[in-house]
Amino acid sequence: MILIYIPARGGSKGIPLKNLSYLNGKPLLYYTLSIAKALEQELEDEVMIFVSSDDEKILDYCSKQGFQTDYKRPDYLSDDTATIIDGLKDALNWLEDNKSVYPDEILLLQVTSPIRSLNHILSMIKQFRIDELASSFSVIPIRQHPNECIRMNEDNWEYLQKPVSGNQRQAYQENFFFIDGSYYLIKKEFLFEHSCFIHPSISKPFILDDKNAIDIDEPEDLLLAEAILKSREQ
């Protein structure tokens, strides 16, 4: 069984109650719940959706959308110092103790990544199982190549990667990618052994053919995401 884990705490510094802020006429949380529901309809009994929140408004919204909200995240796992890993481990323990549910795989869907594709998720799950992976994460090609980026301090600067002769993009010898945060898929054993979603020597990147993935952190990100969503509706 795949546990679709959706962390949605109430606190947020950049955007107050960010998970319920409106994006293209709908709460931000709506987009992650919708893709999770679509995956549930596709895979049926293979998945279980689990929303983890400390906020009554968020839990009430999820309940009205037809999602189970028996679990409420403890306050000590809901402040700015708490990690997604800590919250996930608590959720897994709660599921075992209260529902006798023991998922094999965990798909993390963060609410701040509203632009997703069902085909991407299905392809990722398929490849994860074919390759018998313990951990996988989504990446997209980066827009700014390291040959064109610099690291600075007070006294000097240096390229992240030394430019090739001519500094022509077609002469680049390597591919560079950005961890976009849309999908993280892991085995439960991997979680408890490593307490992370990505391990350099174990995890395998899953390349998305989409450069428009966006992480919602500031109000301007909502405007950009709305523009992308509206362009796809046309």
C-alpha positions in Angstrom: 0.0 0.0 0.0 1.1 3.6 -0.7 0.4 6.2 1.9 -0.2 9.5 0.3 1.1 11.9 3.0 -0.1 15.5 2.8 1.4 17.8 5.5 -0.7 20.9 5.9 0.0 22.7 9.1 -1.7 26.0 9.9 1.3 28.2 10.5 3.2 30.0 7.8 5.5 33.0 7.9 5.5 34.1 4.2 1.7 33.8 3.7 -0.7 33.6 6.6 -2.7 30.3 6.6 -1.0 29.6 3.3 -2.5 26.2 2.7 -6.0 27.8 2.4 -4.9 30.9 0.5 -6.7 31.2 -2.8 -5.1 30.2 -6.1 -7.1 30.7 -9.3 -10.3 30.8 -7.3 -9.6 27.7 -5.1 -7.7 27.1 -1.9 -4.1 26.1 -2.5 -4.8 22.8 -0.6 -7.4 21.9 -3.2 -4.9 21.1 -5.9 -3.0 18.6 -3.8 -6.1 17.0 -2.5 -7.4 16.7 -6.1 -4.3 15.0 -7.5 -4.3 12.6 -4.5 -7.9 11.8 -5.1 -7.2 11.2 -8.8 -4.4 8.8 -7.9 -6.7 7.0 -5.4 -9.3 6.6 -8.2 -6.6 5.2 -10.5 -5.0 2.8 -8.1 -8.1 2.1 -5.8 -7.1 0.0 -2.8 -3.4 0.4 -3.4 -3.4 3.9 -1.8 -4.5 5.6 1.3 -4.6 9.4 1.6 -3.5 10.9 4.9 -3.8 14.7 5.7 -1.7 15.8 8.7 -2.7 19.2 10.1 -2.9 21.0 13.4 -5.4 23.6 12.2 -9.2 23.2 12.6 -10.0 25.3 9.5 -7.8 23.0 7.3 -9.2 19.9 8.9 -12.7 21.2 8.4 -12.0 21.9 4.7 -10.6 18.5 4.2 -13.5 16.9 5.9 -16.0 18.7 3.6 -14.0 17.5 0.6 -14.6 13.9 1.7 -11.2 13.2 3.4 -10.7 11.4 6.7 -9.6 13.9 9.5 -9.6 11.6 12.6 -5.9 12.5 13.2 -4.9 16.0 14.4 -1.2 16.7 14.4 0.2 17.5 17.9 1.2 21.1 18.6 4.8 20.1 19.3 5.0 18.8 15.7 3.4 21.9 14.2 5.8 24.8 15.0 8.6 26.1 12.8 11.2 23.8 14.4 9.2 20.6 13.6 10.2 18.6 10.5 8.1 16.8 7.9 10.0 13.6 8.9 8.9 14.0 12.6 5.3 14.6 11.5 5.3 11.6 9.2 6.7 9.2 11.8 4.0 10.3 14.2 1.3 9.8 11.5 2.7 6.3 10.8 2.6 5.3 14.5 -0.9 6.7 14.8 -2.1 4.7 11.8 -0.6 1.5 13.3 -2.1 2.1 16.7 -5.5 3.3 15.6 -6.2 1.9 12.2 -3.9 -1.1 12.0 -2.6 0.3 8.7 1.0 -0.6 7.6 1.9 1.1 4.3 4.9 -0.2 2.4 5.5 3.0 0.4 5.1 6.7 1.2 4.4 9.4 -1.4 4.9 12.9 0.0 2.8 15.5 -1.7 3.5 19.0 -0.3 0.7 21.5 -0.6 3.1 24.2 -1.8 3.5 22.3 -5.1 0.1 22.8 -6.8 1.1 22.1 -10.4 1.3 18.4 -10.9 0.4 15.7 -13.4 -1.3 12.4 -12.7 0.8 10.8 -15.5 4.0 11.9 -13.8 3.0 10.3 -10.5 1.9 7.0 -12.2 5.1 6.9 -14.2 7.2 7.6 -11.1 5.5 4.8 -9.1 5.9 2.4 -12.0 9.6 3.1 -12.4 10.1 3.0 -8.6 8.8 -0.5 -8.5 10.5 -1.8 -11.7 13.9 -0.6 -10.4 13.1 -1.8 -6.8 14.0 1.6 -5.4 14.0 2.7 -1.7 13.8 6.4 -2.5 13.0 8.6 -5.5 12.4 12.3 -5.9 11.3 14.6 -8.7 13.7 17.0 -10.5 13.3 19.4 -13.4 16.0 20.9 -15.7 17.3 24.1 -14.2 16.8 27.4 -16.0 20.1 29.0 -14.8 23.1 26.8 -15.6 25.9 26.7 -13.0 28.3 28.0 -15.7 26.3 31.2 -15.5 26.0 31.4 -11.7 28.4 32.7 -9.2 29.1 32.4 -5.5 30.1 35.6 -3.7 31.5 36.7 -0.4 32.7 40.1 0.8 36.1 39.9 -1.0 35.6 37.9 -4.2 33.4 35.6 -6.3 33.7 32.4 -8.2 31.7 30.4 -10.7 29.7 27.5 -9.4 31.2 25.6 -12.4 33.9 27.0 -14.6 32.5 28.0 -18.0 33.6 26.0 -21.0 35.3 27.6 -23.9 33.1 30.0 -25.7 30.5 29.8 -22.9 27.9 28.4 -25.3 25.0 26.4 -23.8 25.2 23.8 -26.5 28.8 23.1 -25.4 27.8 22.1 -21.9 28.9 18.5 -21.1 26.6 17.9 -18.1 22.9 18.0 -17.3 21.9 20.0 -14.2 18.6 19.6 -12.4 16.6 21.2 -9.6 14.8 19.3 -6.9 11.4 20.8 -7.5 9.6 19.3 -4.5 6.6 18.0 -6.4 7.1 14.3 -5.5 9.0 12.2 -3.0 8.5 8.5 -2.9 10.1 6.2 -0.4 9.9 2.8 1.3 8.9 2.9 4.9 12.0 1.0 5.9 14.1 3.7 4.2 12.4 6.4 6.3 13.1 4.8 9.6 16.6 3.8 8.7 17.7 7.2 7.3 15.2 9.7 8.7 15.1 11.6 5.4 13.6 11.5 1.9 16.8 11.8 -0.1 20.1 9.9 0.4 22.8 10.7 -2.1 24.0 7.1 -2.5 20.5 5.5 -2.5 17.9 7.9 -3.9 17.2 8.1 -7.6 16.0 11.3 -9.3 12.9 11.1 -11.5 13.1 13.7 -14.3 9.9 15.6 -15.0 9.3 17.0 -18.5 7.9 20.2 -17.0 9.8 23.4 -16.4 6.8 25.1 -14.8 6.9 23.4 -11.4 6.7 26.0 -8.7 6.9 26.1 -4.9 4.6 28.5 -3.2 6.4 30.4 -0.5 5.6 34.1 -1.1 2.5 36.0 -2.3 4.3 36.5 -5.7 4.5 32.8 -6.1 0.7 32.5 -6.1 0.5 35.1 -8.9 3.0 33.1 -11.0 1.2 29.8 -10.3 -2.1 31.3 -11.3 -0.7 32.6 -14.5 0.6 29.1 -15.3 -2.7 27.4 -14.4 -4.7 29.9 -16.5 -2.4 29.4 -19.5 -3.0 25.6 -19.3 -6.7 26.1 -19.3 -6.7 27.9 -22.6 
